[in-house]
Amino acid sequence: MLRLCFPSPSGLAPGDESLGAAAASNRNVNERQTLGDGLPDRCNSESLLLKFRLNQYRGVMRMIRTIGLFWTADDVFWGAGKQPGKLLGVPKDNVTASPVDFRDQVGIYVLYADFDLIYVGQTGIGDQRLLSRLKTHRKDSLLGRWNKFSWFGVRWVKQTGGLAGVTRAAHPELAEVLDHMEAILIYASEPPLNRQGGRWGDKLEWYVQRRDPRLGPTDSERISKILDRLNQLG
């Protein structure tokens, strides 16, 4: 009789130990049962465990989870001395929320000269994250050639306001991969003949940029204050 068996709970990714405990009670029951060949139904409990894990990942994991479109380089504090740089953003539908720091985001990024796309890259290989990659392009051959950027990240924002870890997950279905690839290209390049937007699914969170307060007011804000004072004097 052909028997198909999935990896045991001990082979799960780090952090999955709780699932092994949950499966243990199932296995105690299942091992009292036998298949047609007289062997304990150990594989059945492990199959259920794997199915549970896959369903869990489908509920909480997608390729692209957060995005930021056309952020301005001048509104980023890139770091100075012992002060670390940050990439601050707030939810598009809740701009009064506390800013989230996306400096350690992983995924795809795009650089623009104004709104003209000039470079596409990725971050997450090795120790480099989004901020460090962008800082590199402020010193390499792209120095002075870009002033805006978009990013498409795989790390979602936790309830605590930090970014979730980079977790091993079930492979996305082909249709989902293609939808996300199409969406990245559409939102990054804004092709004029694309009538529909990208299909991200229902788990995407869109963040808009927040100017780092350490930069102080913008030139337009300074001019506005001066004009207000002149009007008051007049």
N, C-alpha and C positions, 0 to 999 in steps of 0.2 A: 504494500500500500504506500503511495506517495504521501509524504508528510512535509508540509511547508512550515518552516519555523522562522520567526523574526528574532533579532538580537535580544538577549536577556536584559533585564533592567540595569544590570551592572555595566552595560555598555552604553548607557545614556550619557548625554552631555552633562558637564558639571552643572549642578543646580537642579537636576532632575531627581535627586534622591527621594524627594517626597512622593514622587510618582511610584517609585519602587515600593515604598511602604504601602501605598494605596493598593498596589497590585498584589501584595503579599497575601492579603486576606482572600482575594479572589482566587489566588493560586491554591490556598489551603482547601478551598471548596472544589476547585477544578481537579486537583490531584486525586480526589476521591472517585472521580469519574474516569472512565477509560474509553478509548476509541476502539474501533473494530479490530485493531491489531493487538489490543491488550495493554498498550503502553499508557502511562498517565498523560492526561491532557494538559501538559505543561505549556505546549505551544499555544494552546487556545488562550490562556491567560496573558501570555506575552503578546499575542496578536491584538488582544483587547487593549493592552497597555499602549502599544504603538499607535493603534487607531485613536485612542484618547489623546495622545501627544500630537498627532497630526491635526486633529480637530481643534485642539487648543491653539496651535500655531496658525491655523487658518483664521481663527478668531482674532488673534492679536498681532500677526505679522504680515506685512506686505512688502513689496519691493521698495517703493518710495512712500515714505510716511509724512515727511514735512518738506515744504518748499519755501523759498524766498526769491522773489522776482525783481530784477532791476534795482538792487540795492546800490547805494552810492558810496564809493570809496572814501570820499571826504567826510562821511558821517561815521567812519570807523576809527576807534582808537586802536592803533596797531601795537601799542606797547611802548614803554619807555622805562629804562632802568629796571627796578624791581616791580613795576606795575605791569601786569600782563595785559595783552590786548584782548578785546572781546568783540563778538559779533552779536549785537543785541537785536531782538525782534519780539513782536507781540502778535497774537492771533489777529488775523484780518478782521474777524467779526467781533473782536473784543479788544480794541486798541487801548483801553485803560487798564488792562491787566499788567501784572508785573512782568518786566522784560525777561526773556529767556536768552541765555548765552549759547550760541551755536558754533563757537570756535572749534569744538571737537567733533563736529558733524562729519559723517562719512557718506560719500556718494559721488555725484557728478556736479561739476560747476562750469559756468560759462562766463567769459569775459567780453565786455563790450567797450567800444569807443563811442561814447554817447549811447546810441541804441543800435549800432552796427556790430554784429557778432564778429569777433576776431579770433577767439580761442576757446576750445573745449578741453577740459581735463577731468581727472578723477582723483579722489582722495580716499585714503583708507588702507592703502598698501603700506606695510611697515608701520612706523610710528607717526607718519604725517597725517594731519587732519586738515580741515578746511582752512582755518586761519593761517596755519603754517604754509600751506600751499599758496594762498593768496599773497602772503608776505614774500614768498620766493619770487613771485612775478613782479614785485615792486623793485627787484634788484637785477633780474635776469634780462634777456633780450626784449622782454615785453615792458620794460621800464618806460613809463610815460606814455604808453600806447593804449591804456584802458582806464576808464573811470567809473564803470558800473559792472556789476556781476549778478548772476543768478545762481542759485544752488538747489539741488534736488537730493534730499537726504534720506537714508534708510533708518536712522535712529529717531524714534518718536520721543515726545516730551512726556515725562512721568508727572504724576500729580504733585510731586515735590518740586517741580520746576526744572529738574535736571534732565539730561538726555539718557535714554535707556542704553544699555550695553549692546554691543554688536553680538548678536546671538545666532548660533547655528539653527537653521529652520528648515522645514520641508521645502523642497524645490517648488517654486510657483508654477502654475500651469502655463502652457505655451501662450494661450490667449491673453493671460494677465501680463506676461513678459512683453508681448507685442504691444499691448495697450499702453504700458508704461513707457516703452521705448518711443512710441509714436507721440505720447503726451510730452515727453521731455523735448523732443525735436520741435513740436508745435509751439510750446511755450517759450523755448529758448530762442527760436529763430523768427517766430511770428510770420510764417509764409502767407502772402496776401490772398492766395486762392483757397486756403483752408477755411471752410465755412463753420466747421464744428470745432469745439475745443477738445483738449485731450481727455481721455477716459481714465481717471485715476481710481475709480471705485469710491467706496464710502468711508475709507479710513484716513484719507489725506487731511493734513492740517496745513493751512496756508498762513505764513507769517509775513508781516510787513516790518520794515526796518525801523529801529529806534536809534536816533543819534546818541552816541555815547556822551553822557553829561560832562565827562572830563574834558571834552573838546570845547566847552563853553558855547555861547550863542554863535549862530551863523552870521555871515556878513549882512545878509538881508535883515536879520533880526536886530543887529546893531543899528543899521540905517533907520529901521522903523522906529526904534527907541529915540534916536536923535530927532527925527521928524516930529514925533509926539511931543518932545520937550520944546521944540521950536514953536509948535502950534500953541502950546500952553503959554509960552512967553509972549506970543503975538496976540 
